Amino acid sequence: MVSAAWLCTNQILAKRPIDEIWMSEIFYAGGTTTKDISSNDLINDLRAKGASAFFVESRNDLVSSVRTHLTNNSVLLLMGARDPSLEQFAKQVWNEL
């Protein structure tokens, strides 16, 4: 089985050189999940491989952090898993842009 961290650090580099990846902290949905990795760890691994990768500790700071990187041709894709507030966050980002 391939881990999500391996996919992130090894497969994401197939993207275009002009692309960037931004991550906020991993959403913890509770349960027995081990919290032994941070999004910042993944970002550091991506940077070490030459990717344009950025960490934003709080997703509420995403728009203010990413704004200067956006152009008229930018595509901003929000992704997440098991986070029931993701739809509301996407609406917040849309309104702030």
Buried (B, 14 or more C-beta within 10 A) or exposed (E): EEEEEEEBBEEBBEEEEEEEBBBBEBBEEEEEEEEEEBBBBBBEBBBEEEBBBBBBEEBEEBBEBBEEEEEEEEEBEEEBEEBEEBEEBEEBBEEEE
